[in-house]
């Protein structure tokens, strides 16, 4: 995973609106690497503080990082007991459709 890939991932992630979520896979597709969702996850692990990594979740609508729950809830995103985002399909932000 090179620096250009990471920078592209961070730029797309910064565009996710408050109160919305996207997925690792959707971001990977948006930057031209549709089969690299794990690399997106790795990039999120060490991202700059201005990147809203808490808005990026698994394709099943589940949080990958439990500590992000509080940050999402501050943006009025409801996270259920099973760590899934309530109304995931409604809140899903697809960069390929919305940019």
N, C-alpha and C positions, 0 to 999 in steps of 0.2 A: 504494500500500500504506500503510494508515494505522497509527497506533500501536496501536489496539485489535486489529487483525489480528495484528500482531507479538506483542503480549502473549498472545493466545490461542495462537498457534503455540508460544511459549516455554513456556506452562503445560502444553500437551499433551506437548511434548518432554521436559519435566522428569519426566513420569510413566513414560517408557520405562525398564523395569527394566534393571539391569546385566546384561550378557550377552545382551541382546536387541537387535534393530534394527527400525526402522520405515522408511517411505519418505516422500519429500516429498509424494507424492500422497495417501497415507493420512492424513497430518496435515492436508493441505488439505481433504480430505473431512470430517475430524473437526471442523474449525472452521467448516464450512458453505460452503466455497468449493472444490468438487471439481475445478475446472479451473484452479486457481491453484498448482500444484506449483512452478512457477518462482518465484513470489512467496515460497513457503516457503523455497526455496533462498536467495533474496536476504536474507530475514530471518535465516537462519542465518549469513550472512556477517558480520554485526555483532552477534551475540547476546551477552548477558551471560555471564560465565565460569561461572555455575552452571547453564547450559543445556547438556546433553550432546549437542551438535551432531554429535559423532562417531557417534552411534547412528542418525543419519538418512542413508539411502543411496538410491540410485536404485531404481526399480521392477524393474530387471533383477538386483538384488542386488550391484551394483558400487559401490565407493567413489567418490564424486565428488571427495573431497579425500584424496589419497594419504597425507598426513601423519597422518590419523586412524587409519591401520592400527595403529600402536603402541598407541594408546589402546584400541582394540577388542581387541587381542590381550591386553592386561592384564586384560580382562574375560572371557578365555577364548573369545573369538570368533575362529575361524580364518579368516584372509584368504588366499586362494590367490594364486598368482603373477600371475594375470590381474586382480587387485584385486577379485575376487568373494568374497563371504562364503560360506564352505562351510556347507551345510545352511541356506541362506537361508530356505527355506519353513518349516523347523522353528523357526528363531529369530525369524521375523517376528512383530512385535507390532502388532496391528491395534487402534487406539484405539476404533474403533466396536464391536468385539466384546469387548474386554477392559476397558472402563470401565463 
